Amino acid sequence: MYRRAIVTQFGQPDVIQVQEENTLPAPDSDEVRIRIEASSMVFTDTLIRRGIYPYLQKEPPFTLGYDFTGVVDAVGGDVTAFKVGDRVADVTQIGGNADYIVRPAAQLIRVPSHLNPVQVETLLLSGMTAYQMLHRIAQVKPGQRILVQGGMGAVGNMLVQLGLLHGLDVVTTVSADNFAPLRTLGAEAVDYRTSDAVQQLRTLGGRDGYHAAFDGVGLSSFRRSFGLLAPEGTLVPYGFVAPARNVTLKTPLGSLIGGAMFASSSALFSLWSRLPGNRSVKGYDLVSYRREFPQAYTQDIQQMFALLETRQLNPLIHRTYPLHQIRQAHTAFSQGGIRGRIVISHL
Ligand SMILES: NC(=O)c1ccc[n+]([C@@H]2O[C@H](COP(=O)([O-])OP(=O)(O)OC[C@H]3O[C@@H](n4cnc5c(N)ncnc54)[C@H](OP(=O)(O)O)[C@@H]3O)[C@@H](O)[C@H]2O)c1
């Protein structure tokens, strides 16, 4: 018997059912079966549950879970790269919130077996999004100043930590009760709820402004972040937490709204990039970027594993939930106030 968390129809957390299956899935000759140890519970999973995630066109029922890490449990006849007992991971958009999954061997990332699976899981989407936006997209250099909107978020906190590790000056927006942990890390923090937040950010940005701004908050926040850039600065928009947090509409209207948010932003970005000056807008999506540059993902995740191993990076884990409480984990997102990451533990 094994369990998987299925979305029966798009909607609120009560559409999720943890279902028990009697037969384990069998791998084909080029596939591997994995016993999952830790899987995803991020804001994006809530978009998928609601049917407003424009990068996935799939109708329920399906298994939730953007990514996972686990241990190889069975291998197909042609697979030579992995053996039973190896620890692996993958980013699949759906399917991770299950005790077992079958994946093509060619897709899998090898994970050092001594790393903590819950910490590893935080790197696969959240950590790698931060790492690649900093190093591949904005190509930041030590000594530069960056703005991170939402520095207590899953991606935001990784951006803060990785930025500081790289020798950047980091300024971030959070709610005021999160100032202390961010200032302890070495970042400057501004309360995004205060009326003069933009003015405070402008002051902290100094004479030149920010070399790069990373914004997963969305829409009007993109405009504010763009306005705070240095003359050669780069805005990296990557998400839409603020407008999407309370959208509960189901498809097809929900999908339309999700699509419209992305489309209108793309139109805006191309306009901004044509404004006088050299400021630029460079969007990022991990799944598309990995599809286009698979070697970059494989290389970069090794850097992240090394940072974890040497404890230079300390993923902020808000809470782990067992798979049978996944509905509660989804509910937590509608309230906000999560510090770092929630992870589903299958152990
Ligand atoms: N492009 C990609 O490849 C990629 C990868 C991962 C995620 N994403 C997207 O990026 C977004 C963020 O993802 P996540 O996993 O980091 O979400 P998250 O963990 O929910 O973090 C979002 C953070 O934003 C903060 N926030 C909300 N409104 C804000 C505002 N007006 N100003 C400043 N901060 C604000 C929240 O703080 P409070 O809770 O205190 O309000 C929270 O800490 C989502 O839309 C997600 O779908 C994109």
PDBQT file of the ligand as one rigid body, heavy atoms in Angstrom, charges set to zero:
ROOT
HETATM    1  N1  LIG A 401       9.670  31.684 -11.624  1.00  0.00    +0.000 N 
HETATM    2  C1  LIG A 401       9.942  30.576 -10.941  1.00  0.00    +0.000 C 
HETATM    3  O1  LIG A 401      10.658  29.694 -11.407  1.00  0.00    +0.000 OA
HETATM    4  C2  LIG A 401       9.356  30.419  -9.583  1.00  0.00    +0.000 A 
HETATM    5  C3  LIG A 401       9.897  29.505  -8.679  1.00  0.00    +0.000 A 
HETATM    6  C4  LIG A 401       9.345  29.448  -7.403  1.00  0.00    +0.000 A 
HETATM    7  C5  LIG A 401       8.265  30.252  -7.059  1.00  0.00    +0.000 A 
HETATM    8  N2  LIG A 401       7.744  31.081  -7.993  1.00  0.00    +0.000 N 
HETATM    9  C6  LIG A 401       6.641  32.005  -7.674  1.00  0.00    +0.000 C 
HETATM   10  O2  LIG A 401       7.209  33.040  -6.899  1.00  0.00    +0.000 OA
HETATM   11  C7  LIG A 401       6.275  33.508  -5.951  1.00  0.00    +0.000 C 
HETATM   12  C8  LIG A 401       6.899  33.376  -4.555  1.00  0.00    +0.000 C 
HETATM   13  O3  LIG A 401       7.069  32.000  -4.293  1.00  0.00    +0.000 OA
HETATM   14  P1  LIG A 401       7.470  31.495  -2.838  1.00  0.00    +0.000 P 
HETATM   15  O4  LIG A 401       7.452  30.010  -2.907  1.00  0.00    +0.000 OA
HETATM   16  O5  LIG A 401       8.681  32.180  -2.353  1.00  0.00    +0.000 OA
HETATM   17  O6  LIG A 401       6.190  32.015  -1.992  1.00  0.00    +0.000 OA
HETATM   18  P2  LIG A 401       6.036  32.268  -0.424  1.00  0.00    +0.000 P 
HETATM   19  O7  LIG A 401       6.890  31.299   0.318  1.00  0.00    +0.000 OA
HETATM   20  O8  LIG A 401       4.571  32.261  -0.139  1.00  0.00    +0.000 OA
HETATM   21  O9  LIG A 401       6.648  33.716  -0.182  1.00  0.00    +0.000 OA
HETATM   22  C9  LIG A 401       6.020  34.894  -0.549  1.00  0.00    +0.000 C 
HETATM   23  C10 LIG A 401       6.460  36.007   0.397  1.00  0.00    +0.000 C 
HETATM   24  O10 LIG A 401       6.008  37.250  -0.099  1.00  0.00    +0.000 OA
HETATM   25  C11 LIG A 401       5.660  38.053   1.006  1.00  0.00    +0.000 C 
HETATM   26  N3  LIG A 401       4.761  39.120   0.569  1.00  0.00    +0.000 N 
HETATM   27  C12 LIG A 401       3.436  39.084   0.296  1.00  0.00    +0.000 A 
HETATM   28  N4  LIG A 401       3.003  40.291  -0.116  1.00  0.00    +0.000 NA
HETATM   29  C13 LIG A 401       4.076  41.095  -0.100  1.00  0.00    +0.000 A 
HETATM   30  C14 LIG A 401       4.292  42.474  -0.439  1.00  0.00    +0.000 A 
HETATM   31  N5  LIG A 401       3.289  43.245  -0.870  1.00  0.00    +0.000 N 
HETATM   32  N6  LIG A 401       5.544  42.975  -0.330  1.00  0.00    +0.000 NA
HETATM   33  C15 LIG A 401       6.572  42.211   0.098  1.00  0.00    +0.000 A 
HETATM   34  N7  LIG A 401       6.441  40.901   0.427  1.00  0.00    +0.000 NA
HETATM   35  C16 LIG A 401       5.207  40.362   0.326  1.00  0.00    +0.000 A 
HETATM   36  C17 LIG A 401       5.018  37.098   1.983  1.00  0.00    +0.000 C 
HETATM   37  O11 LIG A 401       5.100  37.629   3.299  1.00  0.00    +0.000 OA
HETATM   38  P3  LIG A 401       3.860  37.494   4.313  1.00  0.00    +0.000 P 
HETATM   39  O12 LIG A 401       3.527  36.035   4.379  1.00  0.00    +0.000 OA
HETATM   40  O13 LIG A 401       4.410  38.057   5.584  1.00  0.00    +0.000 OA
HETATM   41  O14 LIG A 401       2.746  38.311   3.700  1.00  0.00    +0.000 OA
HETATM   42  C18 LIG A 401       5.893  35.837   1.811  1.00  0.00    +0.000 C 
HETATM   43  O15 LIG A 401       6.954  35.833   2.743  1.00  0.00    +0.000 OA
HETATM   44  C19 LIG A 401       5.005  32.685  -6.162  1.00  0.00    +0.000 C 
HETATM   45  O16 LIG A 401       4.132  33.402  -7.031  1.00  0.00    +0.000 OA
HETATM   46  C20 LIG A 401       5.503  31.431  -6.849  1.00  0.00    +0.000 C 
HETATM   47  O17 LIG A 401       4.503  30.838  -7.648  1.00  0.00    +0.000 OA
HETATM   48  C21 LIG A 401       8.266  31.202  -9.233  1.00  0.00    +0.000 A 
ENDROOT
TORSDOF 0
